[in-house]
Amino acid sequence: MAMRLQPHPAKVLVLLASRAGEIVSREEIKAELWGQETFVDFEQGLNFCIRQIRQTLGDSADSPVYIETLPRRGYRFIAPVNGDRQESLGPTEGGFPRAGEEGRPTTKVRPWFAISAAIVLSLLIGLYAGRKWLAAREVPARGKVMLAVLPFENMSGDPQQDYFSQGLTDEVITDLGQLQPDRLGVIARTSVMQYGHTEKTIREIGHELGADYILEGGVSRGTDELRVNAQLIQVRDQTHLWTESYEFKPGDFVKLQDEVAAKIASEIHLQLTPEEHAKLGSHPWLNPDAHEAYLKGRFFWNRRTKGDYLEAVRYFREAIAKDPNYAQAYAGLADTLALLGSVPDPAIPRRETMSEAEAEAEHALKLDESLAEAHTSLAFVKMHYDWDWAGAEAEYRRAIQLNPSYATAREWHAYLLMAIGRKDAAIAEISEARQLDPLSLIINTDLGELLMYGRDYDGAIEQLQRTLKMGPDFMVAHSTLGLAYLWKGQTPEAVTELTKASQLPGGRTWAFPALGIALARSGRKKEARAIQREIENSSGAGHLRPCSLASLDSELAENDKAFVLLEECFRTRQGSLILLKVDPEWDSLRSDARFTHLVERIGLP
């Protein structure tokens, strides 16, 4: 198979090879090759080109054979190049200046050399690709292969277009996740988004993500044209299985997704059924303006802060106004409202957000029953707010059936399984979510939390310590680790972790009551009561205050106060109550008949 570099990477390679042994600055590359072009973000574009060249040649940024990176200076082509050029490079061994030597050779580069270098390099690349293409045909006949879709580079030169390149990444991930789930698993967005603008090799990325294949590319978007470059790479030998460039009108976005999905299916030898082929071509036409608003909504939803949720709501409503039959926009609105109603101190009352989230998810499913996201949001509301355990279970199962690679559905389903007492199934489900989203801090933390609810405190502590190596300042992991220490009886370690968590952004509401419990168990009752009073008198603890304070009241032997607060939690239908049967936090109250009655009223089986 002949394999070609895209135009800009090829030009960069020829320029570097034509000045082999020299340091070529980024400014020189820009002046020589980018010129006055304004539609390309030069820094992102050059990083993309260098990465493509390295992948094509099997090179590494850490141990380069062809292209050396000199931080803050530029690049140098270091592989030997045959021909008259060597004579002009001076007296150093091999014809190249030694490391640290400056200056250009005195002999001017002859124009024909650049042409001959391009021809020789093209032949080498072709031979290299052909050899690897033969190896690439050895695709395993059995078992699930894992694919990672790296963030598409925003090549437009406009940071305001990031939402579009991220939206393309998200939708390709979703399409591929539904393609043939028994053969193909797709790594979730949370993990792959960490590789935007990375200089890591494909082999390194594949190892970290547990991926067999990598899809990467770039997108530039003008007023009347959408240009996308994409390439599929096999990780084990970095074979380039497929490279393609597309040009579309903005309204043809769905056609692009379907073509990419179909090509990948062919290259990794998925045997699609006629129904699966038909599904790829069955997407309805999208109103471009509505789709634009939808992508912006998903962009803000993925940021996962209260302010960004409100912005996402605005864009999803705008998409619906432009196209009232746009099912995915209703699903996005349901996703956002469900999470907005579950944050501390929500901007909109919980009963309003959860009720509307349920209605929007149901409307999305009337328009398109195949949306895994809408089934997941509906399940979340049924679990967290309605306490409809059978209904939630059915919706989660349908979501996972539609898209087994949707890590969020598996993550939330794991909590349902734990709540109803199916501990082993819960751990298996959250472990599957982590395989699909291996670098997600919250999913790794959730695994530790669910191990804790299953009373495997050592396993929880080990998992949470691993998570904190990934994200040392991740507050939720510190708080959960503190709880695991607390319930295991390692009170000094609990105080340390919960103090740390309470000092991180958002941690005071999250970890402060548990810190009071840890201090009380350490014999520091005076400090614990000071925390109790501070929470009682605060106005910013939000809707989680009654439930979290109730456990501290119980620790301080004030059970009547604790049950008053638990009644308030029940009245406002707080999501944390779903774990009453398994959370060690409530062990001190389990023998009280009022607690048994509360569990029965929630309907936990």
N, C-alpha and C positions, 0 to 999 in steps of 0.2 A: 504494500500500500504506500503510495506517495503521500507525504505529509508536509504541509506547508505552515510556515509562520504567518500570522496576520501582518498586514503592511507595516505598521509602526514598529512592532518587535523586530521584524526583519531588517528595517532601516537602522535601528539601534545596534543590532548585532554587526551589521556590515561596517558601521562607523567605528565601533570599538575594535573590530578585527583589523580594519585598515590602519589603525594606530596602535597596533599590538605593542604591549610593553609600556605604553604611556598612561598617565592618569588623565582621563577625560572628565572634566567637571560637568556637573548637572547643567550649569549655565551654558556650556559649550554645546551639549546635546540639545538643549532647548533651542538655541540659536540656529543650529545646523539643521535640525529636523522638524521642529514644531513651527518655527518662524512666527508668522503673525496669526496663526490659527487661534481663535478665541473660543471655539466650542469644546475644547479639551482642557480639563484640569491637569496641568502639566505634572505636578507632583504625583498625583494618583496615577496618571497615565504612564509615567516613566516607571513607577514601582510595578505596575501591571506588566509592562514590557519586559523588564528585567526578570520578573518571576516566570513569565512565559518562556523566555530564552533558557533559563536554568532548567525548567521542567523538560523542555524539548531536548536539551543536551544531557539531561541526567546530572546536572551540576548541583552544588550545595553552597549556600551562603556561608556556612560555617567552615567547610573544607573545600574551597573552590578549586576547580581544575581549569575552568575556562574564564570566568568573570569574577574578579575580586572587587569587593566593596571597600572603599576607603571612607570611613565616616566623615561627614562634613566636607569631603573633598571631591568625590566622584567615583568612577569605576575604571578598572584596568583589565584589558584582555590579556591573560597570562599564559595561555596555551601556545606552544610553538607554532609558528606560521612559516612554511617553506617559501623560498623564492628570493629575488633580489632585495626585497625589503630588509632582510636581515643585515645586509652590509651597511645600511644607513643608520642602524641603531646604536652604533658605537661599540667600544671594545669589551663590554661586559659579557660574561658567560651566557651563551644561548642567545645573544643578540638583544637581551632586555636589560633595562636599568635595574640595579639591585634595589631591594626594599629600602625606602627612605631617600633614594636619589630623585632629584627634581629635574625639570626642564624637558624640552622637546628635542628630538633629534634634529640635526642641522639639515638633513636632506628632506626636501619637500615630498609629500606623498604624491605618487603619480596617479592620475585618474584611472588608468587601466587597472591599477592594483585593487582599487575598491571593487571594480567589476569582477576581476578574477577571484577575489576573496569571496564575493557573493556566490559565484558559481561553485567554487570548491566547497564552501560551507553548506550550500544547498544540497550538493551530492552527499556530503557526510551526514547531513540531517536525514536525507532520504534513506541512506543505507541503515542508519541507526533506527529510524522509524520502522523500516521494513523488517529488521531483525526482531524488534520488539512486538511488531504486529503479529508475527507468528506465535510468539509466546503468549500474546494476549488472547489467542483463541482457546487457550486451555482454561476455560471458565468452568468452575465446579458444577457438576450436573445436579447436585443435591444441596439442600440447605439454603437458608436465607442469606442473601448478600446485603451489605449495608452501604448506603449511598449518602454522601454529604454534599449539599448544595451550598457552596461558599457564597458569601454576600457578593452580589453583582456590583462591580465597581461603577460608581457614578462618574462617567467620563464627560459630563456636560460642562464642567467648569463652574457649576452653580451649586453651592451647598444646599440651597433651597430645594434642589431636586433629589436630595437624599431619600425622601419619602418614596419616590418613584422606584429607585433602584432597590430599596428594601422591600417595597411592595411586590416587585417582580420576584425577588427571592422567596418571599412568603408564599406567593401563589404557586410557584413552581414546586416548592416543598409540599404544599397541600395536594396538588395534582398528582405528583409522583407517589405520595403516601397512600393514595387510593388505587394505584394502578394494579398491582398484583401482590397484596400484602403477605401471602404465604411464601413468596420468593424474594420480595424486596422490602427492606426496612429503610426508612429515611430519617436521618438524624434531625432533631428538632432545631428550630430557629435559634433558641437561646444559646445553644452550644456553638453553632456555626457563625453567628454574628460576631463572636470574639476573634474571628480570623480576618476581619476587614483590614486591609492595608498591611497584612503581615508579611514578613520576609521568610517565614518558616517554609521548609520544603514540603512537597506533597507527602513524602514519606513520614515526616514528623507529624503533619496534620492528621494523616490517616491513622497513625499509631495512637495519637491522643484521643481521637474520636471513635476509634474502633471501626473505621470505614474501609470498605474494599474499593470503592470508586469515589472520585471527586468530580463534581461539576463546578466549573468556575467560568466567569466571563465578565463583560463590561457592557454598559448601556449608555448611549448618548441620545438625547432627546431634543429635537428641534420643534419648531411650530408645526411643521407639516410632515415630520419624518421621525421614526423611531428606529435606531440602529442598535443591534444587539450582537455581540460576539460571544460565543460559548464553546467550551471544549470539555470533553469527558476524558478523565485520566484514570487508569487502573493503578492503584496504590502500590501493589507488591513489586512492580518493576517500572512504574512511572510511564507506562505505555500511554500514548495519546491515541485513544480509540477513535475519536471523532472531533473535528474542529469545523465550525460553521459560523458564517456571518449572515445576519438577517436584516432586511430593511422592510419596515411596515409603516402603514399609516397609524396614527394613534388609536383609532377605533378598532384596529386588528389585534389588540393585545391578547385576547383569548386565543386567537389562531396561533400566535407565537407560542403560548404555553403548550398548546396541544401538539405542535410540531416538535418542540423540544422533548416532551414526554414520550412521544412515539419513537423518536430517534434513539433516545436512551434505552427504551425497552428493546429495540432491535439490537443495539450494541452489546447489551449485557445478557442477551439470549433469553429474554422473557417470552414465553409462548402465550401471547394474548389471545383470548377467546374472541369470537365475533362480537360478543356483547361488550367486551372491554375496548375493542377497537371503536365500536359505535359510540361508547361513552366519551372517548377522547374528542370526537367531533360533534358532540351533542350540546356543547355549551351555548346558551342563548346569546344573541347579540347584546353588547353592553352599550348603554349611553355613555359616551366618553366623559362627559362632565360629571355624571353620577359616579363613574368608576374613579375619577380623579379624587372626588370628595371621600369615597370609600377608602382609598389608599392612604389618604391623610389621616382618616380616622384610625386605621390600623397602626399607623406610625405612632400616633400619640398613645393608643391603647397599650402598645408594647413597652412604653416607658414606665408604666405601672406606678404612677403617683396620683394622688387625688386631683391635683390641678390638671394633669394630662388626661385623666379620665373625663373631666368636664369638657376639655377641648375635643376629645374623641367623640363624645356625645353630640357635640355641635356639628361635627363633620358627618357623622352617620345620619343625623336628621337631615342634613343638607342633601346627602346622596338619595335618601328616600323621597325628599321633595322633588328631586329631579327625575326620579324613576320609581314610582310607587310599587312596582313589581320586582324590585331588586332584592331578591331573597337574602343575599349575603350581607347587605346593608342592615337589614333587620337583625340578622344573626350577630353582626358586630355590635349593634346597639344593645342587644341582650347581654352579650359578653361584658360590655362596659358597665351597664347598670348593675349587673349581678355583683361585680367586684367593687363598684362604687358604694353599694350598700353594705359592704363587708369590711370597709376600712374603719379605723378608729375615728370617731367624731366626724361622721359623713356629712358632706355639704347638703345632701338631700336626705330626708328621713328614710330610714331603712324600709319601712313598710311600703313607701312609695316606689323606691328603686326596685325592690324585689318583686313587687306585684307587676310593675311595668316590664321588668326583665322577662318574667314568665310569659306575659302577653306577647312581647316582641318575638321571643323564641318560638312560640306556637304559631305566630303569623308567618315567620320565616319558613317553618316546616310545611305550612299549607301551600306555600309557593314552591318549595323544593324540599322534599322529604329527605334527600340524600346529604344534607349538610351536617357533617359530624359536629361542627362547632355549635350549631343551634341545639342539637340533641344534648350536648355537654352542658350548655348553659341552662337548659331546661332541667336537666338532672341536678345541677348545682342548686337551683332554687328549690326544687322538690326536696332535696336533702337538707339544706341549710335553713330553710324558712318554713316550708310546708310540713316537714318531717314525714313525708310520704316515702317510706323506705322502699316499698315494692315499685312505686312509680319511678323513683330515682334510679334504682337498679336496672329497670328496663331501658331507661333512656341512656344510661352509661353503656350498657351492652350494645345497644344499637349504634351509638357513636363509634365504639371500638370496632364493631363489625364493618362499618362504613370506611373507617380510616384507622387501622391498627397502629399506624405510626404517629397518631396524634397523642403526644406525651401528656398533655394537660388532661385529656379524658382519663387516661390510666392513673395519673396522679390523684385526681379528685375521687375516682372510683375506689382507690386504695383506702381513702378515709371512710367511705361508706362501709366497705368490708370490715374495717377495724371497728367502726361504731357498732355494727350488729354482731360483733364477736367472732368474725372469721379471720383470725389473726394471721394464719399462715398464708391464706389467699391474699390478704392485704400486703404482706411483705413481698410476695411474688409479684403483685401488680406494680408496686412502687419500684421494685427492682427493674421491671420491664420498662417503666417510664425513664429510669436513670440510664438504661442502655440506649434509649432513643435520644436522650438529652443529657449526655454524660458530664457536661461542664456546667449544667444549671445549678447554681448555688442553692436555690430554694428546693429543687427536687432532691438534691443530696442531703439538705437539712431535713426535709420531710421523711426521708428514709430513716435518719437517726431518730426523729420524733416517733415514728411508727414502731420502731424497735423498742423505744422507751415505753410506749403504751402496751406493747406486748411483754413488758417486764424483762426484756433482755437489756439490762442496763450496761453491761460491759460492751455488747455489740453496738449500742447506741453511742456510747462515749467514743469508741474507736472510730465509728463512722463520722461523728461530728468533728472530731479532731482532724480527720482527713479533709473534711469540708473547709475547715478554717485554714488549712494549708493552701487551699485554692483561693479563698477570700478572707484574709486575716481580719478585716474590719466588718464582716457580715454580721450585723447585730442579731438577726434571728438565730443564727447558728450559735453565737455566744450565749444567748438566752436559753436556748434548748439544751445546750451542753450543761449550763448551770442547773437546769431542772433535772437532767439525768444524774448529775452528781448528788443533787439534793435527795432524790428518791432512793438512790443507792445507799445513802447515809454518809457520803463524803462531804460533810458540811463545810469545812474550810474551803475546799475547791469550789463548792457551789457559791459561796459568798464572793470569791474572787471573780468567777465568770459572770455572775449576775451583776456585780458592781461594774464590771467592764461593759456589759451590755447596756446597763442603765445610763452610761455616760456617752453612748453612741447615739447618733441621730435617730429619733423615734423610740429609743430604748426605754425611756422613763415610763411611758405608758405600758410598754410590752413587758418589761422585766422588773419593775419596781415592786409590785406586790409579792412576787416570788422571792425577791431579795429580803423583804420583810419576814417571810417564812423562814428563810435560811438564817437570818439573824436571830429570830426567836429560838430556833433549834440550837443555836450556838450559845444560848444563855444570855443573849443581848436583847432582852425583852424591851428595855427602855427605847432602844433604837428602832425596834420593830414597831412599837406603838407610835413613835414619831412618824414613821412611814405611813402607818394606818391613818393618822390624823391628817397628814398632808394630802393623801388621796381623797379622803372624805371632804376636805375643804377645797380641793382643786376643781376648776371648771373645764380644764382641758384634757381630762382623761378619756373623754369620749364615751361611746356606747359600750365599750368593753369594761368600764369601771365596775358595774355591779357584780359581774361574774368573777373578775380577778380579785376584787376586794373581798368577796365572800369567802374565798379559800384562806385569806389572811385572817379574817375574823374567826374562822373555825380553828386555825392554828393557835389563836390567842384565847381559845375556850369561850368564844362568844357565838355559840351556835345559833341562838335565836336571831341575832343580827344577820348571820350568814344566810339563814333561810328567807329572811325578808328580802335580801338582795337577790337570791336565787328566784324568788317569785317575780321580781322585776325583770330578771333575765327571761323567764318564761313568758311574761306578758309581752315583751318586745321581741320574742322569738330569736334569741341570740344563737348564732351558729355554733358557738363553743359547747352548747349543751348536748350536741349530738354525741360527744365523747364521754358522757357521764359514767357509762358502765366500765370504761377502760382506763380513764385518766387517773393516775395515782394521786393527783391533786385532791380528789374527793374521798380518799380512803378513810379519813377521820369521820366522815359523815355517813358512811354506808350502813351502819347499824341503826341509824335513826329512821323511824317509820316514815317521817316526812320525806326523806330522800327516796325511799322505795316508791312512795306515791308519786313523786316528781318523775321518776324514770317511767312509771306506768303511764302518766299523762302525756309524756312525749311519744309514747308508743314504741319504744325500743324493744325489739324482740328478745 
